[in-house]
Amino acid sequence: MINGETLTAIFIAYLIGSVPSAVWVGKIFYGIDVREYGSGNAGATNTFRVLGKNAGIPVLLLDVAKGYFALQLASVFESYLPGTQQFINFKLSLGIAALLGHIFPIFAGFRGGKGVATLLGILLGVHPGAALVCAIVFIITLLLTNYVSLSSMLASIVYPFAIMLIFNETIPTVNIFAMSVAVLVLVTHQKNIERLLNGTESKVAILGRKSS
């Protein structure tokens, strides 16, 4: 049964996820709202595309940190015993709340990003080993193609396989979460898939400011 303390933690996780890193960095240091340029998303990728690496790197790190630290609330609130099924489910709930916060941020008119960077932070908090596998897939794909969208989708598809086949995870909710991650990323990248198939998807040079 969900108690008041659990609901409070979930709400705080949502607020953490709602911190609009891309919007605030763009407005405070560059005087622009990144949502009005590029892809229109308030995320690290569009920040790299619009403002370059000096803004993109801090936004990326902040967005990853949001997801990771939201999960740490499970230990702060101590609503459930660590290692138990309830504790793991609690952490997953916190991660989902943070992700929803990033996508629908209360501090930025509910217009956020797709949540890939925040999702990486969540994956690090859920299963660091599987998250590392995904990060490697993401980096290799990005270096070979310069497509952030393709890199994100391939990494998300690999995640449930890493969880269930490489690390032999047996907890049902973790496996369901892993499969949901792949589905979520694919669903939120439908337009990117269309552009990839049409050859019109933008490439992002992470180490530079130019994109094509």
C-alpha positions as CSV (number, residue, x, y, z in Angstrom):
1,M,0.0,0.0,0.0
2,I,1.3,3.4,-1.0
3,N,1.7,5.8,2.0
4,G,2.0,9.5,2.3
5,E,5.8,9.4,2.5
6,T,6.0,7.4,-0.7
7,L,3.7,9.9,-2.5
8,T,5.8,12.8,-1.3
9,A,9.0,11.2,-2.6
10,I,7.4,10.5,-6.0
11,F,6.3,14.1,-6.1
12,I,9.8,15.4,-5.3
13,A,11.2,13.1,-8.0
14,Y,8.8,14.7,-10.5
15,L,10.0,18.1,-9.4
16,I,13.6,17.1,-9.8
17,G,12.8,15.9,-13.3
18,S,11.0,19.1,-14.0
19,V,14.1,21.2,-13.7
20,P,14.3,22.5,-17.3
21,S,18.1,22.5,-17.7
22,A,18.1,23.3,-21.4
23,V,15.5,26.1,-21.1
24,W,17.2,27.8,-18.1
25,V,20.8,27.5,-19.5
26,G,19.6,28.9,-22.9
27,K,17.6,31.8,-21.3
28,I,20.1,32.7,-18.6
29,F,23.4,32.5,-20.6
30,Y,22.3,33.0,-24.2
31,G,19.0,34.9,-24.0
32,I,17.1,32.4,-26.0
33,D,14.6,29.6,-25.5
34,V,16.0,26.5,-27.2
35,R,12.4,25.2,-27.7
36,E,12.0,28.0,-30.4
37,Y,14.9,26.6,-32.5
38,G,16.1,23.3,-33.9
39,S,13.8,20.4,-33.1
40,G,11.9,22.4,-30.6
41,N,12.7,20.0,-27.7
42,A,14.1,21.2,-24.3
43,G,16.8,18.5,-24.2
44,A,20.5,18.1,-24.4
45,T,20.5,17.1,-28.1
46,N,18.7,20.2,-29.2
47,T,21.0,22.3,-26.9
48,F,24.0,20.9,-28.7
49,R,22.4,21.6,-32.0
50,V,21.3,25.2,-31.2
51,L,23.9,26.4,-28.7
52,G,26.9,24.1,-29.1
53,K,29.0,22.0,-26.7
54,N,29.6,24.8,-24.1
55,A,25.9,24.7,-23.3
56,G,25.1,21.1,-24.4
57,I,27.6,19.4,-22.1
58,P,26.3,21.0,-18.9
59,V,22.7,20.4,-19.9
60,L,23.5,16.8,-20.7
61,L,25.2,16.2,-17.3
62,L,22.4,18.0,-15.4
63,D,19.7,15.9,-17.2
64,V,21.5,12.7,-16.4
65,A,21.9,13.8,-12.8
66,K,18.2,14.5,-12.5
67,G,17.3,10.9,-13.3
68,Y,20.0,9.4,-11.1
69,F,19.5,11.5,-8.0
70,A,15.7,11.1,-8.2
71,L,16.2,7.4,-7.6
72,Q,18.4,8.1,-4.6
73,L,15.3,9.4,-2.8
74,A,14.4,5.8,-2.2
75,S,17.3,5.6,0.3
76,V,16.6,9.1,1.7
77,F,13.0,8.4,2.6
78,E,13.6,4.8,3.7
79,S,10.0,3.8,3.1
80,Y,11.0,0.2,2.2
81,L,13.9,-2.1,3.1
82,P,16.7,-2.0,0.6
83,G,16.9,-5.1,-1.6
84,T,13.2,-6.0,-1.3
85,Q,10.8,-6.1,-4.2
86,Q,8.9,-3.1,-2.7
87,F,12.1,-1.1,-2.5
88,I,13.0,-1.8,-6.2
89,N,9.4,-0.9,-7.3
90,F,9.7,2.3,-5.3
91,K,12.9,3.2,-7.1
92,L,11.3,2.4,-10.5
93,S,8.3,4.7,-9.5
94,L,10.7,7.5,-8.7
95,G,12.4,7.1,-12.0
96,I,9.2,7.2,-13.9
97,A,8.1,10.3,-12.0
98,A,11.4,12.0,-12.8
99,L,11.1,11.1,-16.5
100,L,7.6,12.5,-16.6
101,G,8.9,15.6,-15.0
102,H,11.5,16.1,-17.8
103,I,8.9,15.5,-20.6
104,F,6.2,17.6,-18.9
105,P,8.1,20.0,-16.7
106,I,5.9,22.1,-14.3
107,F,8.7,24.8,-14.3
108,A,8.6,25.3,-18.1
109,G,5.0,25.2,-19.1
110,F,4.9,21.4,-19.4
111,R,7.0,21.6,-22.6
112,G,10.1,19.5,-22.1
113,G,12.3,17.1,-24.0
114,K,12.2,13.5,-25.0
115,G,14.0,12.4,-21.8
116,V,16.8,10.3,-23.2
117,A,19.5,11.9,-21.0
118,T,17.3,11.8,-17.9
119,L,16.5,8.2,-18.8
120,L,20.2,7.3,-18.8
121,G,20.5,8.6,-15.3
122,I,17.5,6.5,-14.3
123,L,19.1,3.4,-15.9
124,L,22.3,4.1,-14.0
125,G,20.3,4.1,-10.8
126,V,18.4,0.9,-11.7
127,H,21.2,-1.2,-13.1
128,P,24.6,0.5,-13.7
129,G,26.0,-2.5,-15.7
130,A,23.2,-2.5,-18.2
131,A,23.3,1.3,-18.4
132,L,27.0,1.0,-19.3
133,V,26.3,-1.4,-22.1
134,C,23.7,1.0,-23.5
135,A,26.1,3.9,-23.2
136,I,28.7,2.0,-25.2
137,V,26.2,1.2,-27.9
138,F,25.1,4.9,-28.0
139,I,28.6,6.3,-28.2
140,I,29.7,3.8,-31.0
141,T,26.6,4.5,-33.0
142,L,26.9,8.2,-32.6
143,L,30.6,8.2,-33.6
144,L,29.7,6.2,-36.7
145,T,26.6,8.1,-37.8
146,N,26.3,11.4,-35.9
147,Y,22.6,10.6,-35.5
148,V,21.7,11.1,-31.8
149,S,18.2,9.7,-32.5
150,L,19.4,6.5,-34.0
151,S,22.0,6.1,-31.2
152,S,19.3,6.6,-28.6
153,M,16.9,4.1,-30.2
154,L,19.6,1.4,-30.6
155,A,20.8,1.9,-27.1
156,S,17.2,1.6,-25.8
157,I,16.6,-1.6,-27.8
158,V,19.8,-3.1,-26.3
159,Y,18.8,-2.3,-22.7
160,P,16.2,-5.1,-22.2
161,F,18.5,-7.6,-23.8
162,A,21.3,-6.5,-21.6
163,I,19.1,-6.7,-18.5
164,M,17.7,-10.2,-19.2
165,L,20.4,-12.0,-21.2
166,I,23.7,-10.5,-20.2
167,F,22.9,-9.8,-16.5
168,N,20.1,-12.5,-16.1
169,E,17.8,-10.2,-14.1
170,T,14.9,-12.2,-12.6
171,I,12.9,-9.5,-11.0
172,P,9.7,-9.2,-13.1
173,T,9.2,-5.4,-12.6
174,V,12.8,-4.6,-13.7
175,N,12.3,-6.7,-16.8
176,I,9.0,-5.0,-17.6
177,F,10.6,-1.6,-17.0
178,A,13.5,-2.5,-19.3
179,M,11.1,-3.5,-22.2
180,S,9.0,-0.3,-21.5
181,V,12.1,1.8,-21.9
182,A,12.7,0.5,-25.5
183,V,9.0,1.0,-26.4
184,L,8.9,4.5,-24.9
185,V,12.0,5.7,-26.8
186,L,10.8,4.2,-30.1
187,V,7.4,5.8,-29.6
188,T,8.8,9.3,-28.8
189,H,11.1,9.0,-31.8
190,Q,8.5,8.3,-34.5
191,K,9.2,11.5,-36.4
192,N,12.9,10.8,-36.2
193,I,12.3,7.4,-37.7
194,E,10.4,8.9,-40.5
195,R,13.2,11.4,-41.2
196,L,15.9,8.7,-41.0
197,L,14.0,6.7,-43.6
198,N,13.6,9.8,-45.8
199,G,17.2,10.8,-45.4
200,T,16.3,14.1,-43.8
201,E,17.2,13.5,-40.2
202,S,19.7,16.1,-38.8
203,K,23.1,15.0,-37.7
204,V,24.6,16.5,-34.6
205,A,28.4,17.0,-34.3
206,I,28.7,16.7,-30.5
207,L,32.3,18.0,-30.5
208,G,31.4,21.0,-32.6
209,R,28.6,23.4,-33.4
210,K,27.7,22.4,-36.9
211,S,24.9,20.1,-37.8
212,S,23.6,19.0,-41.1
